[in-house]
Amino acid sequence: MSLLPTTATEVQHLLIPVPEVEPRSAIPRQNLRIPGPTRLPPVVLAELARPMIDHRGPEFAAILRWVTARLQYVFQTTSPVLTYPASGTGGQECAIVNLFSPGEHVVAITIGHFGNRFAYIAEQYGLQVSRIALPWGEAADPSIVEARLHELAPYQGVLLTHNETSTGVTNDIQALSTVIRQHTSNALIVVDAVSSVGCMLMEMDAWNLDVVFTALQKGLMCPPGLMMVAAGPRAWGAYGKNYVKKSLRIWLFPHLMR
Ligand SMILES: Cc1ncc(COP(=O)(O)O)c(C=O)c1O
């Protein structure tokens, strides 16, 4: 018998050698004190230890219905809340691709790193982004925002961060929404609530917001990997008109997958 490789598969194995990497060392127990991922409460850890179920089966469908109703309560909205496999950055992308078309003008109110990331993602999808960049470490002053919005009109949407995690500063979304609505009644108000939902008040409907998204690993105290986006009636209207829709996170997708 020949010791040389003969079949295509044997040759392929020689071409792709087993990688030489250092042995995995055990990860020491950590007591995370960062904004997220947070420590997991015992009840969450216990759920994670349960046996696997079919992610396309009836048990999962029932869990999703149960969770979605509770998410509406957490967002304080009667609008649909969609859940996707993604981290919070996926929520930022999801909002942009479903609401706007390339070339449309949006205003991004930024007070830190995550506000900048939101604006950057919008730019990557070809939106014309005007930034109202305010000092890091301070909340956006509604009167300054009002004056700048006046100069920047017209615009189709305003991107906001509820709690700017990079500086730990919380914007007064209710006050900012009021100012935006006074100025233009139909601009879409889109709120990154990744580090606020679950640990501070979010009143999506009462504050007249169009899209709010969050992620699992902060106020909701679960592992990272899912993000949830709530979309109100004006947002669904814009969804029907825009033409980016080149993402697995388009809002139609969960319905197609039923
Ligand atoms: C306000 C905010 N937006 C977006 C993100 C990005 O989320 P992720 O790191 O889960 O992608 C974070 C993460 O810390 C955040 O705090």
The ligand as a MOL file (V3000), in Angstrom:
LIG
                    3D

  0  0  0     0  0            999 V3000
M  V30 BEGIN CTAB
M  V30 COUNTS 16 16 0 0 0
M  V30 BEGIN ATOM
M  V30 1 C -25.8170 52.5980 22.7770 0
M  V30 2 C -25.1800 51.4590 22.0750 0
M  V30 3 N -25.4220 51.2840 20.7640 0
M  V30 4 C -24.8730 50.2660 20.0690 0
M  V30 5 C -24.0400 49.3750 20.6770 0
M  V30 6 C -23.4380 48.2560 19.8930 0
M  V30 7 O -23.9370 47.0590 20.4060 0
M  V30 8 P -23.1280 45.6720 20.2590 0
M  V30 9 O -21.8230 45.8600 20.9100 0
M  V30 10 O -24.0380 44.7180 20.9770 0
M  V30 11 O -23.0340 45.4110 18.7930 0
M  V30 12 C -23.7430 49.5150 22.0330 0
M  V30 13 C -22.8200 48.5870 22.7090 0
M  V30 14 O -22.3430 48.8160 23.7810 0
M  V30 15 C -24.3360 50.5760 22.7420 0
M  V30 16 O -24.0960 50.7250 24.0410 0
M  V30 END ATOM
M  V30 BEGIN BOND
M  V30 1 1 1 2
M  V30 2 1 2 3
M  V30 3 2 2 15
M  V30 4 2 3 4
M  V30 5 1 4 5
M  V30 6 1 5 6
M  V30 7 2 5 12
M  V30 8 1 6 7
M  V30 9 1 7 8
M  V30 10 2 8 9
M  V30 11 1 8 10
M  V30 12 1 8 11
M  V30 13 1 12 13
M  V30 14 1 12 15
M  V30 15 2 13 14
M  V30 16 1 15 16
M  V30 END BOND
M  V30 END CTAB
M  END
